[in-house]
Amino acid sequence: MQINLGNAARDLAFLPVVEDRRARIGLAIVTFVVATSFGAHVAVPLPWTPVPMTLQPLFVILAGAVLGPRLGAA
């Protein structure tokens, strides 16, 4: 079953939430900064070591993968 949307409805459905490119990039960077700082507080205990693992490296790698090498290092 295929839904046929009019051109106006389809254009409205795919509009970005933030129009300005710089604002969108800034929002993405701030989002990953908050996620990384949140991940630093979440500790996962590992049974074979007394040092727990945090989720911080996961968010750092995700930031580099999603934002790219230049913005991921920002």
PyMOL Python script that loads the backbone (N, CA, C, O; Angstrom):
from pymol import cmd

cmd.read_pdbstr("""\
ATOM      1  N   MET A   1       0.836  -1.172   0.000  1.00  0.00           N
ATOM      2  CA  MET A   1       0.000   0.000   0.000  1.00  0.00           C
ATOM      3  C   MET A   1       0.884   1.240   0.000  1.00  0.00           C
ATOM      4  O   MET A   1       1.775   1.369   0.840  1.00  0.00           O
ATOM      5  N   GLN A   2       0.651   2.123  -0.909  1.00  0.00           N
ATOM      6  CA  GLN A   2       1.453   3.324  -1.028  1.00  0.00           C
ATOM      7  C   GLN A   2       0.588   4.545  -0.739  1.00  0.00           C
ATOM      8  O   GLN A   2      -0.512   4.688  -1.274  1.00  0.00           O
ATOM      9  N   ILE A   3       1.098   5.406   0.104  1.00  0.00           N
ATOM     10  CA  ILE A   3       0.372   6.623   0.450  1.00  0.00           C
ATOM     11  C   ILE A   3       0.845   7.732  -0.471  1.00  0.00           C
ATOM     12  O   ILE A   3       2.045   7.980  -0.588  1.00  0.00           O
ATOM     13  N   ASN A   4      -0.080   8.387  -1.114  1.00  0.00           N
ATOM     14  CA  ASN A   4       0.256   9.450  -2.040  1.00  0.00           C
ATOM     15  C   ASN A   4       0.064  10.794  -1.347  1.00  0.00           C
ATOM     16  O   ASN A   4      -1.064  11.230  -1.114  1.00  0.00           O
ATOM     17  N   LEU A   5       1.164  11.436  -1.027  1.00  0.00           N
ATOM     18  CA  LEU A   5       1.102  12.763  -0.432  1.00  0.00           C
ATOM     19  C   LEU A   5       1.243  13.797  -1.528  1.00  0.00           C
ATOM     20  O   LEU A   5       1.941  13.580  -2.519  1.00  0.00           O
ATOM     21  N   GLY A   6       0.590  14.898  -1.347  1.00  0.00           N
ATOM     22  CA  GLY A   6       0.765  15.988  -2.294  1.00  0.00           C
ATOM     23  C   GLY A   6       2.156  16.583  -2.146  1.00  0.00           C
ATOM     24  O   GLY A   6       2.838  16.335  -1.152  1.00  0.00           O
ATOM     25  N   ASN A   7       2.573  17.356  -3.119  1.00  0.00           N
ATOM     26  CA  ASN A   7       3.908  17.952  -3.074  1.00  0.00           C
ATOM     27  C   ASN A   7       4.087  18.846  -1.859  1.00  0.00           C
ATOM     28  O   ASN A   7       5.148  18.832  -1.236  1.00  0.00           O
ATOM     29  N   ALA A   8       3.076  19.616  -1.516  1.00  0.00           N
ATOM     30  CA  ALA A   8       3.191  20.525  -0.374  1.00  0.00           C
ATOM     31  C   ALA A   8       3.328  19.746   0.928  1.00  0.00           C
ATOM     32  O   ALA A   8       4.138  20.104   1.783  1.00  0.00           O
ATOM     33  N   ALA A   9       2.548  18.689   1.085  1.00  0.00           N
ATOM     34  CA  ALA A   9       2.621  17.892   2.312  1.00  0.00           C
ATOM     35  C   ALA A   9       3.958  17.170   2.404  1.00  0.00           C
ATOM     36  O   ALA A   9       4.532  17.060   3.487  1.00  0.00           O
ATOM     37  N   ARG A  10       4.456  16.678   1.273  1.00  0.00           N
ATOM     38  CA  ARG A  10       5.740  15.980   1.282  1.00  0.00           C
ATOM     39  C   ARG A  10       6.869  16.955   1.606  1.00  0.00           C
ATOM     40  O   ARG A  10       7.796  16.610   2.339  1.00  0.00           O
ATOM     41  N   ASP A  11       6.797  18.164   1.066  1.00  0.00           N
ATOM     42  CA  ASP A  11       7.822  19.161   1.365  1.00  0.00           C
ATOM     43  C   ASP A  11       7.799  19.555   2.835  1.00  0.00           C
ATOM     44  O   ASP A  11       8.855  19.756   3.435  1.00  0.00           O
ATOM     45  N   LEU A  12       6.624  19.667   3.417  1.00  0.00           N
ATOM     46  CA  LEU A  12       6.525  20.008   4.834  1.00  0.00           C
ATOM     47  C   LEU A  12       7.026  18.877   5.720  1.00  0.00           C
ATOM     48  O   LEU A  12       7.586  19.126   6.787  1.00  0.00           O
ATOM     49  N   ALA A  13       6.831  17.643   5.288  1.00  0.00           N
ATOM     50  CA  ALA A  13       7.234  16.502   6.101  1.00  0.00           C
ATOM     51  C   ALA A  13       8.748  16.386   6.205  1.00  0.00           C
ATOM     52  O   ALA A  13       9.257  15.868   7.199  1.00  0.00           O
ATOM     53  N   PHE A  14       9.473  16.856   5.204  1.00  0.00           N
ATOM     54  CA  PHE A  14      10.922  16.693   5.196  1.00  0.00           C
ATOM     55  C   PHE A  14      11.679  17.985   5.478  1.00  0.00           C
ATOM     56  O   PHE A  14      12.879  18.063   5.217  1.00  0.00           O
ATOM     57  N   LEU A  15      11.003  18.992   6.002  1.00  0.00           N
ATOM     58  CA  LEU A  15      11.693  20.217   6.377  1.00  0.00           C
ATOM     59  C   LEU A  15      12.565  19.954   7.600  1.00  0.00           C
ATOM     60  O   LEU A  15      12.128  19.279   8.532  1.00  0.00           O
ATOM     61  N   PRO A  16      13.777  20.471   7.609  1.00  0.00           N
ATOM     62  CA  PRO A  16      14.594  20.312   8.810  1.00  0.00           C
ATOM     63  C   PRO A  16      14.018  21.134   9.958  1.00  0.00           C
ATOM     64  O   PRO A  16      13.369  22.158   9.743  1.00  0.00           O
ATOM     65  N   VAL A  17      14.261  20.677  11.158  1.00  0.00           N
ATOM     66  CA  VAL A  17      13.735  21.367  12.331  1.00  0.00           C
ATOM     67  C   VAL A  17      14.406  22.727  12.480  1.00  0.00           C
ATOM     68  O   VAL A  17      13.746  23.719  12.790  1.00  0.00           O
ATOM     69  N   VAL A  18      15.704  22.773  12.262  1.00  0.00           N
ATOM     70  CA  VAL A  18      16.454  24.021  12.348  1.00  0.00           C
ATOM     71  C   VAL A  18      16.917  24.371  10.939  1.00  0.00           C
ATOM     72  O   VAL A  18      17.614  23.586  10.297  1.00  0.00           O
ATOM     73  N   GLU A  19      16.535  25.528  10.468  1.00  0.00           N
ATOM     74  CA  GLU A  19      16.840  25.922   9.093  1.00  0.00           C
ATOM     75  C   GLU A  19      18.298  26.332   8.903  1.00  0.00           C
ATOM     76  O   GLU A  19      18.917  25.953   7.908  1.00  0.00           O
ATOM     77  N   ASP A  20      18.855  27.098   9.835  1.00  0.00           N
ATOM     78  CA  ASP A  20      20.202  27.629   9.691  1.00  0.00           C
ATOM     79  C   ASP A  20      21.229  26.515   9.867  1.00  0.00           C
ATOM     80  O   ASP A  20      21.176  25.761  10.838  1.00  0.00           O
ATOM     81  N   ARG A  21      22.153  26.417   8.932  1.00  0.00           N
ATOM     82  CA  ARG A  21      23.152  25.340   8.967  1.00  0.00           C
ATOM     83  C   ARG A  21      24.066  25.463  10.181  1.00  0.00           C
ATOM     84  O   ARG A  21      24.380  24.463  10.828  1.00  0.00           O
ATOM     85  N   ARG A  22      24.492  26.681  10.490  1.00  0.00           N
ATOM     86  CA  ARG A  22      25.376  26.875  11.648  1.00  0.00           C
ATOM     87  C   ARG A  22      24.671  26.533  12.950  1.00  0.00           C
ATOM     88  O   ARG A  22      25.280  25.964  13.856  1.00  0.00           O
ATOM     89  N   ALA A  23      23.404  26.872  13.049  1.00  0.00           N
ATOM     90  CA  ALA A  23      22.643  26.537  14.253  1.00  0.00           C
ATOM     91  C   ALA A  23      22.458  25.029  14.371  1.00  0.00           C
ATOM     92  O   ALA A  23      22.516  24.478  15.470  1.00  0.00           O
ATOM     93  N   ARG A  24      22.235  24.363  13.242  1.00  0.00           N
ATOM     94  CA  ARG A  24      22.064  22.909  13.256  1.00  0.00           C
ATOM     95  C   ARG A  24      23.357  22.216  13.677  1.00  0.00           C
ATOM     96  O   ARG A  24      23.322  21.255  14.446  1.00  0.00           O
ATOM     97  N   ILE A  25      24.492  22.695  13.181  1.00  0.00           N
ATOM     98  CA  ILE A  25      25.782  22.118  13.560  1.00  0.00           C
ATOM     99  C   ILE A  25      26.062  22.378  15.035  1.00  0.00           C
ATOM    100  O   ILE A  25      26.524  21.491  15.753  1.00  0.00           O
ATOM    101  N   GLY A  26      25.781  23.595  15.481  1.00  0.00           N
ATOM    102  CA  GLY A  26      25.979  23.920  16.894  1.00  0.00           C
ATOM    103  C   GLY A  26      25.106  23.081  17.802  1.00  0.00           C
ATOM    104  O   GLY A  26      25.546  22.642  18.864  1.00  0.00           O
ATOM    105  N   LEU A  27      23.877  22.857  17.390  1.00  0.00           N
ATOM    106  CA  LEU A  27      22.969  22.021  18.177  1.00  0.00           C
ATOM    107  C   LEU A  27      23.465  20.579  18.236  1.00  0.00           C
ATOM    108  O   LEU A  27      23.368  19.933  19.279  1.00  0.00           O
ATOM    109  N   ALA A  28      23.989  20.078  17.135  1.00  0.00           N
ATOM    110  CA  ALA A  28      24.520  18.714  17.123  1.00  0.00           C
ATOM    111  C   ALA A  28      25.740  18.597  18.031  1.00  0.00           C
ATOM    112  O   ALA A  28      25.884  17.606  18.747  1.00  0.00           O
ATOM    113  N   ILE A  29      26.614  19.593  18.008  1.00  0.00           N
ATOM    114  CA  ILE A  29      27.803  19.562  18.864  1.00  0.00           C
ATOM    115  C   ILE A  29      27.403  19.624  20.333  1.00  0.00           C
ATOM    116  O   ILE A  29      27.930  18.875  21.155  1.00  0.00           O
ATOM    117  N   VAL A  30      26.474  20.512  20.662  1.00  0.00           N
ATOM    118  CA  VAL A  30      26.020  20.626  22.056  1.00  0.00           C
ATOM    119  C   VAL A  30      25.342  19.336  22.505  1.00  0.00           C
ATOM    120  O   VAL A  30      25.495  18.925  23.655  1.00  0.00           O
ATOM    121  N   THR A  31      24.598  18.700  21.615  1.00  0.00           N
ATOM    122  CA  THR A  31      23.943  17.435  21.954  1.00  0.00           C
ATOM    123  C   THR A  31      24.970  16.368  22.304  1.00  0.00           C
ATOM    124  O   THR A  31      24.795  15.635  23.277  1.00  0.00           O
ATOM    125  N   PHE A  32      26.035  16.275  21.521  1.00  0.00           N
ATOM    126  CA  PHE A  32      27.054  15.273  21.821  1.00  0.00           C
ATOM    127  C   PHE A  32      27.878  15.644  23.047  1.00  0.00           C
ATOM    128  O   PHE A  32      28.365  14.755  23.745  1.00  0.00           O
ATOM    129  N   VAL A  33      28.047  16.924  23.326  1.00  0.00           N
ATOM    130  CA  VAL A  33      28.735  17.330  24.557  1.00  0.00           C
ATOM    131  C   VAL A  33      27.926  16.899  25.772  1.00  0.00           C
ATOM    132  O   VAL A  33      28.477  16.371  26.737  1.00  0.00           O
ATOM    133  N   VAL A  34      26.627  17.124  25.721  1.00  0.00           N
ATOM    134  CA  VAL A  34      25.758  16.722  26.834  1.00  0.00           C
ATOM    135  C   VAL A  34      25.726  15.198  26.963  1.00  0.00           C
ATOM    136  O   VAL A  34      25.777  14.669  28.074  1.00  0.00           O
ATOM    137  N   ALA A  35      25.642  14.497  25.840  1.00  0.00           N
ATOM    138  CA  ALA A  35      25.621  13.035  25.883  1.00  0.00           C
ATOM    139  C   ALA A  35      26.931  12.478  26.428  1.00  0.00           C
ATOM    140  O   ALA A  35      26.924  11.508  27.186  1.00  0.00           O
ATOM    141  N   THR A  36      28.053  13.081  26.052  1.00  0.00           N
ATOM    142  CA  THR A  36      29.353  12.623  26.545  1.00  0.00           C
ATOM    143  C   THR A  36      29.484  12.877  28.043  1.00  0.00           C
ATOM    144  O   THR A  36      29.999  12.033  28.776  1.00  0.00           O
ATOM    145  N   SER A  37      29.022  14.030  28.493  1.00  0.00           N
ATOM    146  CA  SER A  37      29.103  14.300  29.934  1.00  0.00           C
ATOM    147  C   SER A  37      28.148  13.406  30.715  1.00  0.00           C
ATOM    148  O   SER A  37      28.457  13.003  31.837  1.00  0.00           O
ATOM    149  N   PHE A  38      26.999  13.093  30.139  1.00  0.00           N
ATOM    150  CA  PHE A  38      26.090  12.141  30.782  1.00  0.00           C
ATOM    151  C   PHE A  38      26.716  10.743  30.819  1.00  0.00           C
ATOM    152  O   PHE A  38      26.611  10.038  31.823  1.00  0.00           O
ATOM    153  N   GLY A  39      27.358  10.353  29.736  1.00  0.00           N
ATOM    154  CA  GLY A  39      27.987   9.035  29.669  1.00  0.00           C
ATOM    155  C   GLY A  39      29.138   8.870  30.637  1.00  0.00           C
ATOM    156  O   GLY A  39      29.484   7.745  30.997  1.00  0.00           O
ATOM    157  N   ALA A  40      29.737   9.967  31.066  1.00  0.00           N
ATOM    158  CA  ALA A  40      30.819   9.884  32.042  1.00  0.00           C
ATOM    159  C   ALA A  40      30.300   9.477  33.414  1.00  0.00           C
ATOM    160  O   ALA A  40      31.055   8.948  34.231  1.00  0.00           O
ATOM    161  N   HIS A  41      29.030   9.716  33.673  1.00  0.00           N
ATOM    162  CA  HIS A  41      28.452   9.392  34.977  1.00  0.00           C
ATOM    163  C   HIS A  41      27.809   8.014  35.025  1.00  0.00           C
ATOM    164  O   HIS A  41      27.451   7.534  36.101  1.00  0.00           O
ATOM    165  N   VAL A  42      27.661   7.379  33.882  1.00  0.00           N
ATOM    166  CA  VAL A  42      27.065   6.042  33.834  1.00  0.00           C
ATOM    167  C   VAL A  42      28.201   5.025  33.824  1.00  0.00           C
ATOM    168  O   VAL A  42      28.955   4.934  32.854  1.00  0.00           O
ATOM    169  N   ALA A  43      28.318   4.274  34.895  1.00  0.00           N
ATOM    170  CA  ALA A  43      29.399   3.295  35.022  1.00  0.00           C
ATOM    171  C   ALA A  43      28.843   1.885  34.875  1.00  0.00           C
ATOM    172  O   ALA A  43      27.817   1.535  35.458  1.00  0.00           O
ATOM    173  N   VAL A  44      29.544   1.093  34.087  1.00  0.00           N
ATOM    174  CA  VAL A  44      29.173  -0.306  33.888  1.00  0.00           C
ATOM    175  C   VAL A  44      30.249  -1.152  34.558  1.00  0.00           C
ATOM    176  O   VAL A  44      31.390  -1.168  34.097  1.00  0.00           O
ATOM    177  N   PRO A  45      29.908  -1.856  35.638  1.00  0.00           N
ATOM    178  CA  PRO A  45      30.927  -2.672  36.305  1.00  0.00           C
ATOM    179  C   PRO A  45      31.283  -3.902  35.466  1.00  0.00           C
ATOM    180  O   PRO A  45      30.411  -4.589  34.936  1.00  0.00           O
ATOM    181  N   LEU A  46      32.562  -4.153  35.364  1.00  0.00           N
ATOM    182  CA  LEU A  46      33.042  -5.325  34.642  1.00  0.00           C
ATOM    183  C   LEU A  46      33.530  -6.353  35.657  1.00  0.00           C
ATOM    184  O   LEU A  46      34.234  -5.994  36.601  1.00  0.00           O
ATOM    185  N   PRO A  47      33.173  -7.613  35.483  1.00  0.00           N
ATOM    186  CA  PRO A  47      33.515  -8.606  36.507  1.00  0.00           C
ATOM    187  C   PRO A  47      35.007  -8.928  36.592  1.00  0.00           C
ATOM    188  O   PRO A  47      35.465  -9.373  37.645  1.00  0.00           O
ATOM    189  N   TRP A  48      35.770  -8.723  35.540  1.00  0.00           N
ATOM    190  CA  TRP A  48      37.171  -9.125  35.555  1.00  0.00           C
ATOM    191  C   TRP A  48      38.131  -8.003  35.934  1.00  0.00           C
ATOM    192  O   TRP A  48      39.342  -8.219  35.982  1.00  0.00           O
ATOM    193  N   THR A  49      37.608  -6.810  36.204  1.00  0.00           N
ATOM    194  CA  THR A  49      38.476  -5.699  36.585  1.00  0.00           C
ATOM    195  C   THR A  49      37.770  -4.827  37.622  1.00  0.00           C
ATOM    196  O   THR A  49      36.548  -4.686  37.587  1.00  0.00           O
ATOM    197  N   PRO A  50      38.532  -4.246  38.538  1.00  0.00           N
ATOM    198  CA  PRO A  50      37.888  -3.369  39.521  1.00  0.00           C
ATOM    199  C   PRO A  50      37.532  -1.990  38.955  1.00  0.00           C
ATOM    200  O   PRO A  50      36.823  -1.219  39.601  1.00  0.00           O
ATOM    201  N   VAL A  51      38.018  -1.680  37.762  1.00  0.00           N
ATOM    202  CA  VAL A  51      37.756  -0.376  37.153  1.00  0.00           C
ATOM    203  C   VAL A  51      36.503  -0.485  36.283  1.00  0.00           C
ATOM    204  O   VAL A  51      36.476  -1.280  35.344  1.00  0.00           O
ATOM    205  N   PRO A  52      35.473   0.296  36.578  1.00  0.00           N
ATOM    206  CA  PRO A  52      34.262   0.222  35.754  1.00  0.00           C
ATOM    207  C   PRO A  52      34.454   0.934  34.417  1.00  0.00           C
ATOM    208  O   PRO A  52      35.291   1.828  34.283  1.00  0.00           O
ATOM    209  N   MET A  53      33.674   0.524  33.451  1.00  0.00           N
ATOM    210  CA  MET A  53      33.699   1.168  32.142  1.00  0.00           C
ATOM    211  C   MET A  53      32.562   2.188  32.089  1.00  0.00           C
ATOM    212  O   MET A  53      31.449   1.908  32.535  1.00  0.00           O
ATOM    213  N   THR A  54      32.842   3.357  31.549  1.00  0.00           N
ATOM    214  CA  THR A  54      31.790   4.362  31.389  1.00  0.00           C
ATOM    215  C   THR A  54      31.333   4.378  29.933  1.00  0.00           C
ATOM    216  O   THR A  54      31.965   3.779  29.063  1.00  0.00           O
ATOM    217  N   LEU A  55      30.241   5.062  29.688  1.00  0.00           N
ATOM    218  CA  LEU A  55      29.720   5.174  28.327  1.00  0.00           C
ATOM    219  C   LEU A  55      30.333   6.346  27.563  1.00  0.00           C
ATOM    220  O   LEU A  55      29.960   6.612  26.421  1.00  0.00           O
ATOM    221  N   GLN A  56      31.268   7.039  28.193  1.00  0.00           N
ATOM    222  CA  GLN A  56      31.889   8.204  27.566  1.00  0.00           C
ATOM    223  C   GLN A  56      32.601   7.863  26.253  1.00  0.00           C
ATOM    224  O   GLN A  56      32.421   8.594  25.279  1.00  0.00           O
ATOM    225  N   PRO A  57      33.396   6.795  26.176  1.00  0.00           N
ATOM    226  CA  PRO A  57      34.034   6.487  24.885  1.00  0.00           C
ATOM    227  C   PRO A  57      33.032   6.188  23.769  1.00  0.00           C
ATOM    228  O   PRO A  57      33.287   6.492  22.604  1.00  0.00           O
ATOM    229  N   LEU A  58      31.906   5.598  24.123  1.00  0.00           N
ATOM    230  CA  LEU A  58      30.881   5.320  23.121  1.00  0.00           C
ATOM    231  C   LEU A  58      30.370   6.611  22.490  1.00  0.00           C
ATOM    232  O   LEU A  58      30.242   6.702  21.269  1.00  0.00           O
ATOM    233  N   PHE A  59      30.079   7.609  23.326  1.00  0.00           N
ATOM    234  CA  PHE A  59      29.562   8.867  22.800  1.00  0.00           C
ATOM    235  C   PHE A  59      30.627   9.655  22.043  1.00  0.00           C
ATOM    236  O   PHE A  59      30.304  10.386  21.107  1.00  0.00           O
ATOM    237  N   VAL A  60      31.874   9.519  22.432  1.00  0.00           N
ATOM    238  CA  VAL A  60      32.955  10.192  21.702  1.00  0.00           C
ATOM    239  C   VAL A  60      33.098   9.583  20.306  1.00  0.00           C
ATOM    240  O   VAL A  60      33.264  10.308  19.325  1.00  0.00           O
ATOM    241  N   ILE A  61      33.035   8.269  20.219  1.00  0.00           N
ATOM    242  CA  ILE A  61      33.130   7.602  18.920  1.00  0.00           C
ATOM    243  C   ILE A  61      31.909   7.931  18.060  1.00  0.00           C
ATOM    244  O   ILE A  61      32.037   8.150  16.855  1.00  0.00           O
ATOM    245  N   LEU A  62      30.732   7.965  18.672  1.00  0.00           N
ATOM    246  CA  LEU A  62      29.528   8.337  17.925  1.00  0.00           C
ATOM    247  C   LEU A  62      29.603   9.775  17.415  1.00  0.00           C
ATOM    248  O   LEU A  62      29.172  10.063  16.298  1.00  0.00           O
ATOM    249  N   ALA A  63      30.146  10.669  18.226  1.00  0.00           N
ATOM    250  CA  ALA A  63      30.283  12.062  17.790  1.00  0.00           C
ATOM    251  C   ALA A  63      31.201  12.150  16.581  1.00  0.00           C
ATOM    252  O   ALA A  63      30.907  12.877  15.632  1.00  0.00           O
ATOM    253  N   GLY A  64      32.300  11.423  16.606  1.00  0.00           N
ATOM    254  CA  GLY A  64      33.203  11.429  15.460  1.00  0.00           C
ATOM    255  C   GLY A  64      32.578  10.811  14.227  1.00  0.00           C
ATOM    256  O   GLY A  64      32.821  11.268  13.110  1.00  0.00           O
ATOM    257  N   ALA A  65      31.774   9.773  14.420  1.00  0.00           N
ATOM    258  CA  ALA A  65      31.144   9.106  13.278  1.00  0.00           C
ATOM    259  C   ALA A  65      30.011   9.938  12.688  1.00  0.00           C
ATOM    260  O   ALA A  65      29.852   9.994  11.469  1.00  0.00           O
ATOM    261  N   VAL A  66      29.233  10.576  13.535  1.00  0.00           N
ATOM    262  CA  VAL A  66      28.077  11.327  13.051  1.00  0.00           C
ATOM    263  C   VAL A  66      28.479  12.713  12.550  1.00  0.00           C
ATOM    264  O   VAL A  66      28.024  13.151  11.494  1.00  0.00           O
ATOM    265  N   LEU A  67      29.327  13.397  13.304  1.00  0.00           N
ATOM    266  CA  LEU A  67      29.685  14.768  12.950  1.00  0.00           C
ATOM    267  C   LEU A  67      30.828  14.862  11.950  1.00  0.00           C
ATOM    268  O   LEU A  67      31.011  15.901  11.317  1.00  0.00           O
ATOM    269  N   GLY A  68      31.582  13.810  11.804  1.00  0.00           N
ATOM    270  CA  GLY A  68      32.726  13.851  10.902  1.00  0.00           C
ATOM    271  C   GLY A  68      33.998  14.198  11.659  1.00  0.00           C
ATOM    272  O   GLY A  68      33.939  14.570  12.831  1.00  0.00           O
ATOM    273  N   PRO A  69      35.136  14.084  11.009  1.00  0.00           N
ATOM    274  CA  PRO A  69      36.403  14.282  11.724  1.00  0.00           C
ATOM    275  C   PRO A  69      36.631  15.717  12.192  1.00  0.00           C
ATOM    276  O   PRO A  69      37.182  15.929  13.272  1.00  0.00           O
ATOM    277  N   ARG A  70      36.220  16.693  11.407  1.00  0.00           N
ATOM    278  CA  ARG A  70      36.481  18.083  11.788  1.00  0.00           C
ATOM    279  C   ARG A  70      35.562  18.532  12.919  1.00  0.00           C
ATOM    280  O   ARG A  70      36.030  19.098  13.907  1.00  0.00           O
ATOM    281  N   LEU A  71      34.272  18.287  12.787  1.00  0.00           N
ATOM    282  CA  LEU A  71      33.328  18.721  13.816  1.00  0.00           C
ATOM    283  C   LEU A  71      33.311  17.774  15.011  1.00  0.00           C
ATOM    284  O   LEU A  71      32.979  18.190  16.121  1.00  0.00           O
ATOM    285  N   GLY A  72      33.663  16.515  14.802  1.00  0.00           N
ATOM    286  CA  GLY A  72      33.702  15.569  15.908  1.00  0.00           C
ATOM    287  C   GLY A  72      34.802  15.885  16.900  1.00  0.00           C
ATOM    288  O   GLY A  72      34.721  15.496  18.065  1.00  0.00           O
ATOM    289  N   ALA A  73      35.828  16.586  16.452  1.00  0.00           N
ATOM    290  CA  ALA A  73      36.921  16.977  17.343  1.00  0.00           C
ATOM    291  C   ALA A  73      36.656  18.321  18.008  1.00  0.00           C
ATOM    292  O   ALA A  73      37.453  18.763  18.836  1.00  0.00           O
ATOM    293  N   ALA A  74      35.565  18.970  17.665  1.00  0.00           N
ATOM    294  CA  ALA A  74      35.274  20.307  18.218  1.00  0.00           C
ATOM    295  C   ALA A  74      34.879  20.237  19.670  1.00  0.00           C
ATOM    296  O   ALA A  74      34.603  21.266  20.285  1.00  0.00           O
TER     297      ALA A  74
END
""", "prot")
cmd.dss("prot")
cmd.show_as("cartoon", "prot")
cmd.util.cbc("prot")
cmd.orient("prot")
